[in-house]
């Protein structure tokens, strides 16, 4: 019988970092938190608190590549964030293509009644859940 794994997913951003949790049994993910960031630098104590609360087997970080599949400045910063997660917490960290997840998150949020004021009511955690759902669908 396959072992059930808990996964955390981070939607990296310069101002906000969305976090979601999911597992390999249900292949579902749910939004967990939106962490503030200063030019892409998170509060590592808050990140650590989530890691130690959920004890994930692995961490997924959204890779913000361009629609054409090319690396961007932001994808290089997300890759650096992924390496930092791996080094700080000794976890397996994988990058996963996050193309179109922001659009999907905005559609889902609008359907749920979001007014579009994303600076006031961010949906980065929802985007992280969509990235993790995509990862789970394609990798487990």
C-alpha positions as CSV (number, residue, x, y, z in Angstrom):
1,X,0.0,0.0,0.0
2,X,1.4,3.4,-1.0
3,X,2.3,5.8,1.8
4,X,0.3,9.0,2.1
5,X,2.4,12.1,1.8
6,X,1.6,15.6,3.0
7,X,2.9,18.3,0.7
8,X,3.2,22.1,1.1
9,X,3.2,24.4,-1.9
10,X,4.4,27.9,-2.1
11,X,3.4,30.4,-4.8
12,X,6.4,32.7,-4.7
13,X,6.0,36.4,-5.1
14,X,7.9,39.6,-4.3
15,X,5.1,41.0,-2.0
16,X,3.2,37.9,-1.0
17,X,3.9,34.2,-0.9
18,X,0.8,31.9,-1.0
19,X,0.9,28.6,0.9
20,X,-1.3,25.6,0.4
21,X,-1.4,22.1,1.8
22,X,-2.4,18.8,0.2
23,X,-1.8,15.1,0.2
24,X,-1.2,12.2,-2.2
25,X,-4.2,10.2,-1.1
26,X,-7.0,12.6,-2.0
27,X,-4.8,14.6,-4.5
28,X,-6.6,17.7,-3.3
29,X,-5.1,20.9,-2.0
30,X,-6.4,23.7,0.1
31,X,-5.3,27.3,0.6
32,X,-3.5,27.7,3.9
33,X,-1.9,31.2,4.3
34,X,-0.6,34.3,2.6
35,X,2.7,35.3,3.9
36,X,4.0,38.8,3.4
37,X,7.4,39.2,1.7
38,X,9.9,42.0,1.4
39,X,11.1,42.0,-2.2
40,X,10.7,38.2,-2.2
41,X,12.2,37.6,1.2
42,X,9.7,35.9,3.5
43,X,9.6,35.8,7.3
44,X,11.5,32.5,7.7
45,X,10.1,32.0,11.2
46,X,6.5,32.0,9.7
47,X,7.6,29.6,6.9
48,X,9.3,27.4,9.5
49,X,6.1,27.4,11.7
50,X,4.1,26.0,8.8
51,X,6.8,23.4,7.9
52,X,6.9,22.2,11.5
53,X,3.1,22.2,11.9
54,X,2.4,20.2,8.7
55,X,5.7,18.1,8.5
56,X,5.5,17.7,4.7
57,X,7.3,15.0,2.9
58,X,8.1,17.4,0.1
59,X,7.6,21.0,-0.8
60,X,6.4,22.3,-4.2
61,X,7.3,25.8,-5.4
62,X,5.5,27.3,-8.3
63,X,7.8,28.1,-11.2
64,X,6.7,31.4,-12.8
65,X,7.9,30.7,-16.3
66,X,6.6,32.7,-19.3
67,X,3.6,31.5,-21.3
68,X,6.1,30.3,-23.9
69,X,8.0,28.3,-21.4
70,X,11.0,30.5,-21.0
71,X,12.6,31.4,-17.7
72,X,12.0,34.9,-16.3
73,X,13.6,37.0,-13.6
74,X,10.9,35.9,-11.2
75,X,11.5,32.2,-12.0
76,X,15.2,32.7,-11.1
77,X,14.1,34.2,-7.7
78,X,11.5,31.4,-7.2
79,X,14.3,28.8,-7.8
80,X,16.5,30.6,-5.2
81,X,13.6,30.5,-2.7
82,X,13.2,26.8,-3.4
83,X,16.9,26.2,-2.8
84,X,16.7,28.2,0.5
85,X,13.7,26.1,1.6
86,X,15.6,22.9,0.8
87,X,18.7,24.1,2.7
88,X,16.9,25.5,5.8
89,X,14.5,22.6,6.3
90,X,16.3,19.7,4.8
91,X,13.2,18.8,2.6
92,X,12.9,17.7,-1.0
93,X,11.8,20.7,-2.9
94,X,10.5,20.6,-6.5
95,X,9.6,23.4,-8.9
96,X,6.4,23.0,-10.8
97,X,5.1,25.0,-13.8
98,X,2.6,27.5,-12.6
99,X,1.6,29.0,-16.0
100,X,-2.0,30.2,-16.0
101,X,-2.6,29.5,-12.3
102,X,-3.1,33.2,-11.4
103,X,-5.8,33.4,-14.1
104,X,-7.5,30.3,-12.7
105,X,-7.2,31.6,-9.1
106,X,-8.9,34.9,-10.2
107,X,-11.7,33.0,-11.9
108,X,-12.3,30.8,-8.9
109,X,-12.1,33.8,-6.5
110,X,-14.6,35.8,-8.6
111,X,-17.0,32.8,-8.7
112,X,-16.7,32.7,-4.9
113,X,-17.6,36.4,-4.6
114,X,-14.2,38.1,-4.6
115,X,-14.5,41.7,-5.6
116,X,-11.1,41.9,-7.4
117,X,-9.3,43.9,-4.7
118,X,-6.3,41.5,-4.7
119,X,-4.0,43.9,-2.8
120,X,-6.5,44.1,0.1
121,X,-7.7,40.5,-0.1
122,X,-4.9,38.5,-1.7
123,X,-5.5,35.1,-3.3
124,X,-1.9,33.9,-3.5
125,X,-2.9,30.9,-1.2
126,X,-5.6,29.9,-3.7
127,X,-3.0,30.1,-6.5
128,X,-0.7,27.9,-4.4
129,X,-3.6,25.3,-4.0
130,X,-4.1,25.3,-7.8
131,X,-0.3,24.8,-8.4
132,X,-0.4,21.9,-5.9
133,X,-3.5,20.3,-7.5
134,X,-1.7,20.5,-10.8
135,X,1.4,18.9,-9.3
136,X,-0.6,16.1,-7.7
137,X,-2.5,15.4,-10.9
138,X,0.6,15.0,-12.9
139,X,3.1,13.4,-10.4
140,X,1.3,11.0,-8.1
